[in-house]
């Protein structure tokens, strides 16, 4: 179950959901049914959304998803959220021939029926924001009542707060996402970077996601000593400085083939409630050093000056840029980052194995992997 799914290979939205689904569909010990916005799926996946639901979910994706709709247009967003919950309750009731619910996004668990079936519920950073809404924790606890449940954040920093909220009614098991093997195959030899140095920022363009990127970067990039290339959809009206090279949304293939091999590194100074940003993990898999703001989600995957650089001031940011423009430091940190994600996360097939272990535990079956 997911309210987010990429339309096709060029769509950036919800690609991790498609990667999870494809990896699960490759397993011979599973039969997968999917309720999600329309997109390209494996031939052995059974699609269970009605035509009416598919059309509505497609429009929801065009609006940027239910969270974005609620945040930017609450007057129309709240009725849409209630319609979504009614749809979910309907599909849960009519599609009863399965063993385990695999629910992406906490809001999709709210209308679970009282059927006693086990549920695995994934949690991302935006879900943690959702839990601040009045009565949200109580409503979720009610939906978990009378069933075996596993709440699975994709980052370990969410483990403790989720234990405090739901540890008495669900198991809390961190399940990190995987990485496509193509990212590990990218080659970044010393001296291959562009001159002047080329830095990348890949993000949805909102005030919180950008953070102080423009203010801190202005004196460091507004002189052609280095370049800042910005990628991502414009989700708020953001004034872009003339020294920023904005390219709009970008596909993973474009990043992998054109930008990651020659870039100096990736920058994210987000203030947003991040879970475990997938683009950061893909950059690390490619051996690309990262400069990131001091957020729990960033500190969870970056060891400062070992697999990237964390900074919380403009001075630290300037020092990080200068340090990572040294080819030897850049290569050392990039290789360490790649090793960390390869050993800790592996591929999407490894991620699917982690989920299947949770399924089996929920069903009381032995783990065969």
NUKOL-711462 format. One record per residue: x, y, z of N, C-alpha, C in turn; residue number from 1; residue in one letter. Coordinates in steps of 0.02 Angstrom, whole numbers, plus 50000, padded with zeros to 5 digits. Atoms other than C-alpha are relative to their C-alpha. Layout:
<rs>
> X:Y:Z:X:Y:Z:X:Y:Z:NUM:a
...
</rs>
This chain:
<rs>
> 50042:49941:50000:50000:50000:50000:50044:50062:50000:1:x
> 49963:49937:50000:50066:50171:49955:49959:50053:49964:2:x
> 50032:49945:50035:49997:50341:49908:50049:50035:49953:3:x
> 49949:49971:50043:50158:50378:49813:50029:49946:49955:4:x
> 49970:50048:50046:50226:50291:49657:50019:50038:49937:5:x
> 49980:49964:50061:50324:50348:49503:49959:49979:49940:6:x
> 50040:50013:50060:50226:50361:49341:50039:49956:49951:7:x
> 49958:50038:50046:50372:50294:49237:50073:50011:50021:8:x
> 49929:49998:49982:50562:50285:49234:50027:50071:50004:9:x
> 49977:49931:49998:50577:50474:49212:49972:50039:50060:10:x
> 50033:49966:49943:50471:50515:49366:50042:49991:50063:11:x
> 49959:50003:49940:50569:50558:49524:49961:49981:50062:12:x
> 50041:50005:49940:50422:50539:49644:49989:49927:50020:13:x
> 50014:50066:49973:50415:50384:49753:50039:49944:49968:14:x
> 49962:50053:50032:50551:50289:49661:50020:49945:50049:15:x
> 49981:50051:49951:50598:50201:49822:49943:49949:50010:16:x
> 50057:50047:49995:50422:50126:49831:50003:49950:49942:17:x
> 49994:50045:50057:50445:50056:49656:50058:49951:50009:18:x
> 49942:50044:49990:50616:49987:49702:49984:49945:50051:19:x
> 50020:50050:49950:50544:49900:49856:49954:49948:49967:20:x
> 50047:50046:50032:50400:49827:49754:50033:49954:49951:21:x
> 49966:50042:50049:50513:49766:49615:50042:49946:50034:22:x
> 49958:50048:49964:50631:49683:49739:49957:49945:50032:23:x
> 50045:50051:49971:50487:49596:49829:49971:49955:49946:24:x
> 50029:50039:50055:50413:49541:49662:50050:49950:49972:25:x
> 49949:50047:50025:50578:49457:49616:50007:49938:50043:26:x
> 49992:50057:49955:50565:49339:49764:49950:49944:49981:27:x
> 50044:50055:50019:50495:49166:49720:49954:49977:50057:28:x
> 50040:50022:49942:50423:49144:49896:49944:50049:50016:29:x
> 50052:49950:49987:50303:49293:49882:49953:50006:49941:30:x
> 50047:49975:50050:50147:49342:49788:49979:50069:50022:31:x
> 50009:49930:49981:50128:49531:49787:49940:50031:49966:32:x
> 50054:49957:50025:49969:49634:49768:50017:50072:50019:33:x
> 49981:49931:49988:49986:49823:49756:49942:50047:49989:34:x
> 50047:49944:50007:49872:49972:49786:50041:50063:50006:35:x
> 49957:49941:50003:49960:50132:49734:49981:50039:49938:36:x
> 50010:49964:50062:49956:50269:49602:50027:49960:49940:37:x
> 49980:50040:50058:49978:50202:49424:50073:50011:49982:38:x
> 49930:49997:50021:50153:50163:49362:50021:49933:49972:39:x
> 49973:50062:50029:50265:50028:49289:50017:49951:50056:40:x
> 49988:50051:49950:50265:49868:49392:50020:49935:49966:41:x
> 49982:50065:50026:50331:49692:49371:49937:49962:49977:42:x
> 50058:50034:50030:50219:49576:49269:49964:49954:50049:43:x
> 50031:50046:49953:50186:49462:49418:49968:50035:50060:44:x
> 50032:49962:49947:50118:49602:49529:49926:50009:49984:45:x
> 50072:49991:50010:49929:49603:49549:49979:50069:50023:46:x
> 50023:49933:49984:49857:49779:49543:49928:49997:50024:47:x
> 50066:50008:49970:49704:49797:49655:49960:50065:50004:48:x
> 50038:49937:50001:49653:49980:49634:49948:49998:49945:49:x
> 50052:49994:50052:49490:50011:49542:50019:50056:49952:50:x
> 49987:49946:50049:49485:50124:49389:49989:50068:50032:51:x
> 50014:49937:49968:49408:50262:49493:50056:50018:50049:52:x
> 49946:49987:49952:49541:50244:49629:50065:50018:49963:53:x
> 49940:49986:50038:49680:50241:49499:50000:50071:49972:54:x
> 50004:49932:50026:49619:50402:49419:50010:50052:50056:55:x
> 49993:49951:49945:49606:50490:49588:50071:50001:50026:56:x
> 49931:50003:49976:49777:50429:49645:50049:50034:49950:57:x
> 49959:49966:50050:49852:50492:49481:49996:50076:50009:58:x
> 50008:49928:49987:49781:50665:49516:50034:50020:50065:59:x
> 49965:49986:49936:49847:50654:49694:50075:50009:49988:60:x
> 49928:49993:50015:50023:50627:49626:50014:50066:49964:61:x
> 49990:49937:50036:50002:50776:49510:49999:50059:50049:62:x
> 50003:49948:49950:49962:50880:49665:50059:49998:50048:63:x
> 49941:50005:49958:50126:50825:49747:49992:49954:50060:64:x
> 50011:50045:49944:50051:50696:49866:49956:50031:50053:65:x
> 50048:49975:49951:49932:50710:50012:50032:50046:50052:66:x
> 49967:49957:49950:50058:50785:50135:50011:50070:49972:67:x
> 49988:49935:50032:50105:50923:50012:49934:50037:49991:68:x
> 50066:49969:50009:49921:50955:49975:49975:50029:50065:69:x
> 50023:49976:49935:49878:50970:50159:50040:50061:50023:70:x
> 49956:49947:49977:50027:51083:50191:49988:50065:49962:71:x
> 50004:49941:50042:49998:51202:50046:49929:50024:49987:72:x
> 50070:49982:50013:49808:51198:50020:49954:49964:50050:73:x
> 50037:50038:49949:49729:51142:50185:49925:50001:49990:74:x
> 50073:49996:50008:49553:51200:50138:49975:49943:49955:75:x
> 50018:50057:50043:49545:51072:49996:50037:49937:50020:76:x
> 49960:50058:49982:49678:50958:50069:49967:49955:50051:77:x
> 50031:50042:49949:49580:50900:50221:49943:49958:49972:78:x
> 50049:50045:50031:49429:50840:50120:50032:49945:49958:79:x
> 49965:50051:50039:49551:50750:50005:50029:49946:50045:80:x
> 49972:50049:49954:49633:50666:50155:49945:49953:50025:81:x
> 50055:50043:49979:49464:50602:50216:49977:49954:49943:82:x
> 50017:50043:50057:49425:50538:50041:50050:49943:49993:83:x
> 49948:50051:50003:49591:50446:50040:49989:49946:50053:84:x
> 50012:50049:49947:49552:50364:50207:49940:49955:49985:85:x
> 50058:50041:50019:49382:50307:50142:50019:49949:49947:86:x
> 49977:50045:50052:49466:50232:49989:50040:49942:50031:87:x
> 49958:50051:49969:49592:50140:50097:49956:49950:50039:88:x
> 50043:50045:49964:49456:50070:50209:49963:49953:49952:89:x
> 50036:50040:50050:49363:50009:50054:50045:49945:49973:90:x
> 49956:50051:50030:49514:49920:49979:50020:49949:50053:91:x
> 49983:50048:49948:49561:49841:50146:49944:49949:50009:92:x
> 50056:50044:49989:49387:49768:50159:49987:49953:49941:93:x
> 50017:50043:50058:49370:49702:49981:50057:49954:49980:94:x
> 49942:50041:50020:49547:49630:49961:50024:49960:50061:95:x
> 49984:50035:49938:49552:49503:50102:50042:49938:49992:96:x
> 49965:50063:50011:49646:49358:50021:50076:50011:50000:97:x
> 49927:49991:49994:49822:49393:50085:50020:49987:50073:98:x
> 49975:50018:49934:49931:49357:50236:50022:50060:50042:99:x
> 49970:49945:49964:50016:49521:50282:49987:50066:49964:100:x
> 50001:49932:50027:49982:49706:50256:50072:50027:50000:101:x
> 49938:49961:50001:50138:49802:50199:49980:50071:49981:102:x
> 50029:49933:50007:50089:49983:50222:50056:50053:50002:103:x
> 49952:49945:50003:50197:50129:50167:49964:50065:50019:104:x
> 50027:49938:49973:50162:50293:50260:49950:49985:50056:105:x
> 50043:50012:49942:50079:50297:50431:49927:50014:49987:106:x
> 50070:49983:50010:49921:50381:50368:49961:49944:49967:107:x
> 50034:50056:50033:49883:50226:50264:49979:49946:50049:108:x
> 50019:50049:49949:49869:50124:50425:49939:50021:50040:109:x
> 50055:49975:49958:49733:50233:50503:49935:49962:49990:110:x
> 50065:50033:50008:49582:50145:50424:50003:49924:49998:111:x
> 49996:50073:50000:49642:49965:50451:49938:49971:50033:112:x
> 50059:50031:49970:49491:49853:50484:50019:49955:50059:113:x
> 49990:50044:49943:49472:49747:50640:49998:49927:49977:114:x
> 49999:50067:50029:49523:49587:50548:50054:49956:50029:115:x
> 49949:50040:49968:49670:49531:50655:50060:49983:49958:116:x
> 49944:50018:50043:49789:49519:50507:50062:50040:50018:117:x
> 49939:49964:49983:49971:49563:50540:50015:50056:49950:118:x
> 49984:49941:50041:50038:49728:50474:50072:50022:50011:119:x
> 49935:49967:49999:50209:49797:50431:49988:50071:49975:120:x
> 50012:49930:50017:50205:49987:50429:50066:50037:49997:121:x
> 49937:49963:50006:50352:50087:50362:49991:50071:50025:122:x
> 50000:49932:49973:50397:50255:50437:50058:50039:49970:123:x
> 49949:49954:50025:50491:50398:50353:49997:50065:50040:124:x
> 49995:49938:49961:50538:50570:50416:49936:50040:50001:125:x
> 50062:49962:50003:50377:50651:50357:49947:49971:50046:126:x
> 50047:50033:49954:50279:50523:50459:50010:50023:50072:127:x
> 49987:49977:49932:50364:50583:50617:49968:50068:50011:128:x
> 50036:49937:49995:50293:50756:50581:49925:49987:50009:129:x
> 50071:50017:49997:50121:50676:50557:49980:49981:50072:130:x
> 50016:50022:49932:50130:50604:50733:49991:50058:50049:131:x
> 50011:49941:49957:50127:50781:50804:49929:50025:49997:132:x
> 50069:49976:50006:49948:50806:50747:49959:49975:50059:133:x
> 50041:50021:49943:49816:50799:50886:49966:49933:49987:134:x
> 50034:50065:49999:49751:50622:50923:50029:49951:49948:135:x
> 49973:50045:50051:49860:50545:50786:50027:49936:50032:136:x
> 49972:50060:49968:49954:50428:50904:49944:49955:50025:137:x
> 50055:50041:49975:49791:50371:50984:49964:49963:49944:138:x
> 50034:50031:50057:49712:50338:50814:50041:49942:49972:139:x
> 49958:50053:50026:49861:50235:50757:50002:49941:50048:140:x
> 50001:50054:49952:49864:50136:50918:49936:49959:49994:141:x
> 50064:50034:50008:49681:50095:50891:50002:49954:49939:142:x
> 49996:50041:50061:49719:50031:50715:50044:49939:50009:143:x
> 49955:50056:49988:49855:49916:50784:49971:49949:50049:144:x
> 50028:50042:49948:49744:49841:50918:49976:49933:49972:145:x
> 50024:50066:50019:49712:49654:50905:50036:49968:49942:146:x
> 49962:50030:50054:49846:49616:50776:50075:50002:50017:147:x
> 49927:49994:49996:50031:49578:50766:50022:50055:49953:148:x
> 49980:49943:50042:50115:49735:50701:50075:50013:50009:149:x
> 49931:49978:49999:50290:49791:50657:50003:50069:49969:150:x
> 49989:49933:50026:50329:49975:50637:50073:50005:49981:151:x
> 49933:50006:50029:50482:49990:50525:50025:50067:49973:152:x
> 49968:49939:50026:50572:50158:50513:50058:49981:49954:153:x
> 49944:50015:50045:50701:50168:50375:50066:50029:50026:154:x
> 49939:49973:49970:50827:50251:50493:49998:49988:50075:155:x
> 49997:50019:49929:50885:50204:50668:49985:50058:50047:156:x
> 50012:49944:49954:50865:50381:50740:49926:50005:50019:157:x
> 50071:50000:49983:50675:50355:50737:49980:49945:50049:158:x
> 50016:50058:49959:50685:50196:50839:49976:50019:50070:159:x
> 50018:49985:49931:50680:50271:51014:49933:50036:50007:160:x
> 50065:49968:49992:50535:50393:50991:49942:49955:49982:161:x
> 50053:50046:50018:50433:50258:50906:49990:49946:50054:162:x
> 50005:50046:49943:50473:50137:51048:49958:50030:50055:163:x
> 50036:49967:49946:50407:50265:51171:49926:50007:49984:164:x
> 50070:49990:50019:50246:50291:51072:49962:49935:49989:165:x
> 50036:50059:50022:50207:50115:51011:50032:49934:50022:166:x
> 49964:50061:49982:50328:49992:51091:49959:49948:50037:167:x
> 50042:50048:49963:50191:49913:51197:49947:49966:49956:168:x
> 50051:50030:50043:50079:49872:51048:50027:49979:49932:169:x
> 49969:50020:50063:50202:49840:50905:50074:49991:50011:170:x
> 49927:50003:50000:50380:49785:50875:50027:50057:49957:171:x
> 49969:49945:50038:50492:49927:50816:50065:49974:49971:172:x
> 49943:50031:50034:50615:49863:50687:50024:50045:49944:173:x
> 49973:49958:50052:50726:49976:50585:50017:49958:49939:174:x
> 49986:50034:50064:50731:49919:50402:50026:50051:49950:175:x
> 49973:49951:50048:50849:50025:50297:49986:49979:49928:176:x
> 50009:50013:50071:50818:50040:50111:50065:49974:49969:177:x
> 49941:50023:50036:50937:49969:49982:50022:50051:49948:178:x
> 49972:49958:50052:51036:50043:49839:50004:49959:49935:179:x
> 49994:50034:50064:51027:49999:49654:50074:49988:49984:180:x
> 49929:50014:50015:51190:49914:49599:50033:50050:49953:181:x
> 49971:49953:50048:51213:50044:49462:50036:50057:50034:182:x
> 49966:49945:49964:51261:50175:49592:50070:49979:50022:183:x
> 49934:50025:49978:51403:50067:49658:50049:49996:49942:184:x
> 49957:50010:50059:51469:50047:49480:50028:50065:49973:185:x
> 49976:49936:50025:51499:50234:49452:50074:50010:50018:186:x
> 49929:49989:49989:51683:50278:49432:50014:50074:50008:187:x
> 49981:49931:49988:51753:50439:49505:50076:50004:50013:188:x
> 49928:49998:49989:51942:50439:49479:50024:50069:50021:189:x
> 49972:49936:49978:52049:50575:49558:50015:50043:49939:190:x
> 49985:49954:50053:52063:50728:49448:49947:50002:49946:191:x
> 50052:50001:50053:51904:50690:49349:49948:50054:50009:192:x
> 50052:49950:49987:51802:50829:49428:50007:50060:49953:193:x
> 50001:49942:50044:51753:50983:49331:50041:50057:50030:194:x
> 49966:49938:49979:51850:51146:49339:49963:50057:49966:195:x
> 49996:49996:49927:51790:51256:49416:49960:49944:50034:196:x
> 50034:50054:49965:51729:51133:49550:49924:50005:49994:197:x
> 50072:50004:50011:51550:51076:49521:49968:49965:50059:198:x
> 50035:50028:49943:51439:51048:49674:49926:49992:49983:199:x
> 50069:50016:50016:51265:50972:49667:49955:50007:50062:200:x
> 50053:50002:49950:51106:51001:49769:49939:49970:49966:201:x
> 50057:50036:50029:50964:50879:49732:49945:49997:50053:202:x
> 50051:49993:49948:50805:50922:49825:49935:50027:49971:203:x
> 50062:49963:50015:50624:50973:49815:50011:50072:50023:204:x
> 49987:49930:49984:50626:51163:49813:49944:50026:50045:205:x
> 50042:49969:49949:50542:51217:49974:50046:50037:50048:206:x
> 49959:49961:49953:50601:51337:50108:50037:49955:50049:207:x
> 49969:50044:49951:50634:51198:50233:50052:49954:49969:208:x
> 49953:50046:50032:50719:51081:50110:50064:50036:49979:209:x
> 49940:49963:50020:50837:51217:50048:50040:50025:50060:210:x
> 49966:49973:49941:50875:51286:50221:50041:50062:49982:211:x
> 49959:49940:50014:51017:51415:50217:50045:49992:49939:212:x
> 49956:50016:50056:51088:51347:50054:50021:50063:49961:213:x
> 49983:49941:50041:51077:51511:49957:50039:50052:50041:214:x
> 49967:49949:49958:51129:51626:50101:50072:49980:50014:215:x
> 49932:50022:49984:51280:51521:50149:50044:49994:49937:216:x
> 49961:50013:50061:51332:51484:49969:50016:50064:49962:217:x
> 49992:49940:50041:51317:51661:49899:50072:50026:49996:218:x
> 49931:49975:50006:51492:51724:49946:50050:49948:49976:219:x
> 49954:50054:50017:51568:51555:49905:49992:49977:49927:220:x
> 50013:50022:50068:51490:51527:49732:49989:50058:49952:221:x
> 50017:49944:50043:51449:51701:49666:50061:50035:49972:222:x
> 49938:49970:50026:51620:51725:49591:50034:49953:49950:223:x
> 49976:50048:50050:51641:51577:49471:50061:49960:50024:224:x
> 49948:50043:49974:51773:51499:49585:49976:49927:50000:225:x
> 50032:50066:50002:51652:51353:49597:49928:50009:49976:226:x
> 50068:49998:50026:51478:51310:49530:49953:49959:50044:227:x
> 50052:50037:49964:51317:51257:49618:49945:49983:49950:228:x
> 50051:50024:50045:51201:51152:49511:49942:49972:50042:229:x
> 50059:50017:49960:51025:51134:49583:49950:49961:49959:230:x
> 50048:50044:50034:50904:50995:49536:49941:49987:50045:231:x
> 50059:50018:49961:50726:50960:49590:49939:50040:49979:232:x
> 50061:49965:50018:50544:51011:49570:49989:50062:50043:233:x
> 50016:49938:49964:50490:51187:49619:49931:49990:50033:234:x
> 50063:50013:49965:50358:51149:49753:49975:50060:50040:235:x
> 50021:49936:49972:50353:51324:49827:50028:50054:49955:236:x
> 49973:49945:50040:50381:51493:49747:50064:50025:50032:237:x
> 49934:49985:49974:50567:51513:49775:50037:50045:49950:238:x
> 49959:49957:50042:50671:51657:49707:50070:49972:49996:239:x
> 49935:50031:50009:50829:51584:49633:50052:50053:49983:240:x
> 49946:49953:50017:50992:51685:49635:50026:49986:49930:241:x
> 49978:50008:50069:51066:51715:49463:50063:49958:49994:242:x
> 49939:50040:50003:51227:51623:49509:49986:49925:50010:243:x
> 50019:50071:49993:51132:51459:49543:49980:49973:49932:244:x
> 50018:50033:50062:51121:51342:49394:49944:49949:50014:245:x
> 50058:50042:49985:50945:51271:49409:49980:49960:49939:246:x
> 50015:50046:50056:50902:51119:49301:49931:49969:50004:247:x
> 50065:50031:49993:50729:51071:49365:50006:49928:50024:248:x
> 49996:50070:49979:50684:50890:49405:50051:49961:49959:249:x
> 49948:50039:50032:50815:50760:49364:49985:49926:50011:250:x
> 50010:50072:49993:50806:50573:49333:50062:49968:50032:251:x
> 49942:50036:49974:50917:50448:49424:50052:49985:49946:252:x
> 49954:50015:50054:50992:50400:49256:50043:50061:49983:253:x
> 49960:49940:50016:51045:50580:49222:50052:50014:50054:254:x
> 49952:49991:49947:51126:50594:49393:50057:49950:49995:255:x
> 49950:50053:50001:51215:50428:49374:50049:50007:49941:256:x
> 49958:49998:50060:51280:50456:49197:50035:50066:49989:257:x
> 49974:49934:50019:51306:50643:49183:50031:50038:50059:258:x
> 49981:49953:49947:51326:50725:49354:50042:49969:50056:259:x
> 49961:50029:49945:51388:50609:49491:50073:49986:49982:260:x
> 49930:50016:50014:51546:50553:49398:50047:50060:50000:261:x
> 49954:49943:50006:51613:50729:49377:49990:50053:50054:262:x
> 50013:49950:49948:51543:50821:49528:50051:49993:50057:263:x
> 49956:49998:49942:51647:50872:49677:49966:49968:50061:264:x
> 50036:50028:49944:51511:50823:49800:49928:50023:49999:265:x
> 50071:49984:49993:51329:50837:49855:49992:50044:50063:266:x
> 50013:49955:49944:51264:50976:49969:49926:49996:50019:267:x
> 50068:49994:49975:51107:50971:50076:50001:50035:50068:268:x
> 50004:49962:49938:51072:51102:50210:49928:50004:50025:269:x
> 50071:50003:49985:50893:51048:50239:49985:50011:50074:270:x
> 50030:49996:49933:50791:51096:50393:49937:49957:50004:271:x
> 50061:50040:50005:50652:50977:50339:50005:49938:50044:272:x
> 50001:50062:49960:50598:50825:50441:50019:49942:49954:273:x
> 49976:50053:50044:50706:50700:50347:49997:49933:50034:274:x
> 49995:50067:49974:50699:50513:50367:50071:49974:49989:275:x
> 49933:50019:50020:50849:50442:50277:50005:50015:49926:276:x
> 50006:49978:50070:50869:50539:50115:50034:49953:49951:277:x
> 49975:50050:50046:50888:50415:49974:50053:50028:49953:278:x
> 49950:49972:50046:50983:50533:49860:50068:50005:50033:279:x
> 49937:49999:49965:51116:50550:49994:50033:49931:50000:280:x
> 49974:50068:49999:51134:50361:50006:50026:49980:49931:281:x
> 49978:50016:50068:51146:50346:49816:50065:50037:49984:282:x
> 49938:49963:50010:51279:50482:49813:50058:49965:50035:283:x
> 49948:50036:49963:51377:50390:49947:50019:49936:49965:284:x
> 49986:50062:50036:51361:50227:49849:50043:50013:49938:285:x
> 49959:49981:50058:51437:50319:49700:50068:50027:50019:286:x
> 49936:49973:49977:51583:50376:49808:50002:50076:49999:287:x
> 50004:49927:50003:51523:50557:49809:49997:50027:50072:288:x
> 50003:49971:49933:51565:50654:49969:49939:50046:50008:289:x
> 50059:49960:49985:51421:50746:50054:50016:50051:50054:290:x
> 50001:49949:49948:51410:50909:50150:49928:50008:50021:291:x
> 50069:50001:49977:51254:50907:50259:49991:50040:50064:292:x
> 50017:49965:49938:51167:51006:50395:49995:49950:50057:293:x
> 50002:50041:49940:51163:50943:50573:49928:49980:50017:294:x
> 50066:50030:49985:51001:50842:50571:50011:49929:50024:295:x
> 49993:50071:49980:50974:50674:50657:50004:49953:49940:296:x
> 50000:50043:50059:50938:50597:50487:50068:50001:49964:297:x
> 49935:49995:50032:51103:50661:50418:50055:49970:50043:298:x
> 49950:50028:49955:51206:50616:50571:49994:49925:50005:299:x
> 50011:50073:49998:51131:50441:50561:50040:49964:49947:300:x
> 49965:50034:50054:51222:50405:50399:50069:50030:49986:301:x
> 49936:49968:50013:51370:50525:50400:50042:50004:50064:302:x
> 49950:49990:49946:51521:50511:50516:50043:50059:49979:303:x
> 49969:49937:50020:51595:50685:50515:50075:49992:49983:304:x
> 49933:50002:50029:51755:50699:50411:50025:49929:49989:305:x
> 49983:50068:50018:51751:50511:50383:49961:49977:49939:306:x
> 50041:50019:50058:51604:50476:50266:49962:50061:49972:307:x
> 50031:49937:50022:51554:50659:50238:50016:50054:50051:308:x
> 49987:49945:49954:51551:50826:50327:49933:50029:50023:309:x
> 50059:49969:49971:51417:50893:50446:50018:50071:50021:310:x
> 49985:49930:49982:51405:51081:50473:49937:50034:50024:311:x
> 50057:49961:49975:51293:51201:50568:50015:50075:50000:312:x
> 49986:49928:50007:51371:51369:50522:50030:50012:49931:313:x
> 49972:49983:50066:51427:51461:50366:50075:49989:49999:314:x
> 49928:50010:49998:51607:51453:50424:50018:49927:49991:315:x
> 49987:50071:50007:51601:51264:50441:49985:49976:49929:316:x
> 50018:50016:50069:51517:51253:50271:50057:50020:49952:317:x
> 49945:49976:50043:51656:51356:50189:50061:49955:50008:318:x
> 49942:50045:49988:51790:51246:50270:49988:49932:49968:319:x
> 50015:50065:50030:51701:51089:50211:50009:50001:49924:320:x
> 49991:49994:50072:51695:51150:50031:50075:49999:49982:321:x
> 49928:49995:50015:51881:51193:50034:50034:49932:50011:322:x
> 49968:50064:49985:51929:51027:50115:49985:49948:49946:323:x
> 50020:50051:50048:51831:50920:49992:50020:50017:49929:324:x
> 49973:49985:50065:51905:51011:49844:50073:49979:49994:325:x
> 49935:50034:50002:52070:50928:49890:49989:49930:49972:326:x
> 50015:50064:50032:52074:50776:49773:50010:49940:50046:327:x
> 49986:50058:49958:52151:50658:49901:49948:49993:50056:328:x
> 50052:50001:49948:52029:50705:50040:49934:49979:49970:329:x
> 50062:50016:50035:51885:50695:49917:49995:49925:49987:330:x
> 50000:50071:50017:51934:50521:49861:49995:49957:50063:331:x
> 50000:50039:49938:51965:50457:50038:49930:49998:50032:332:x
> 50067:49997:49970:51797:50516:50106:49948:49966:49956:333:x
> 50047:50032:50046:51705:50460:49951:50004:49924:50003:334:x
> 49992:50073:49996:51777:50284:49961:49973:49973:50067:335:x
> 50026:50022:49935:51736:50273:50147:49924:50001:50001:336:x
> 50073:49996:50004:51557:50328:50112:49972:49941:49961:337:x
> 50023:50056:50041:51539:50197:49976:50003:49934:50038:338:x
> 49992:50062:49961:51605:50059:50089:49946:49995:50053:339:x
> 50051:50001:49946:51484:50109:50228:49932:49978:49974:340:x
> 50067:50019:50024:51326:50097:50122:50000:49931:49969:341:x
> 49998:50067:50030:51383:49941:50030:49995:49946:50055:342:x
> 50001:50049:49946:51413:49848:50194:49936:50005:50042:343:x
> 50057:49990:49955:51267:49924:50290:49932:49993:49967:344:x
> 50064:49999:50034:51130:49934:50158:49995:49949:49944:345:x
> 50002:50047:50056:51176:49826:50009:49955:50024:49945:346:x
> 50043:49985:50057:51049:49820:49869:49926:49997:50020:347:x
> 50072:50005:49987:50859:49826:49854:49979:49928:50013:348:x
> 50014:50070:49984:50859:49636:49854:50016:49985:50074:349:x
> 49984:50008:49929:50944:49644:50024:49945:50032:50043:350:x
> 50054:49967:49965:50809:49766:50080:49938:49955:50001:351:x
> 50058:50045:50002:50673:49645:50022:50009:49942:50048:352:x
> 49987:50053:49953:50755:49507:50123:49987:50023:50072:353:x
> 50013:49975:49933:50748:49617:50277:49925:50004:50014:354:x
> 50073:49997:49990:50562:49647:50251:49970:49930:50007:355:x
> 50028:50068:49997:50527:49461:50222:50013:49969:50068:356:x
> 49987:50025:49932:50610:49420:50388:49948:50027:50049:357:x
> 50053:49971:49957:50485:49538:50471:49933:49966:49986:358:x
> 50062:50036:50018:50340:49457:50375:49996:49933:50037:359:x
> 49999:50067:49970:50392:49285:50437:49992:50004:50076:360:x
> 50007:49993:49928:50408:49345:50615:49928:50016:50019:361:x
> 50069:49984:49987:50235:49421:50608:49954:49940:49992:362:x
> 50041:50059:50013:50165:49257:50541:50020:49940:50044:363:x
> 49977:50055:49958:50260:49151:50667:50033:49944:49961:364:x
> 49967:50050:50042:50358:49063:50530:50076:50005:50006:365:x
> 49926:49998:49994:50543:49016:50529:50031:50043:49946:366:x
> 49963:49959:50048:50668:49129:50443:50046:49954:49961:367:x
> 49960:50044:50042:50742:49034:50296:50059:50034:49967:368:x
> 49944:49964:50032:50864:49170:50238:50058:50005:50048:369:x
</rs>
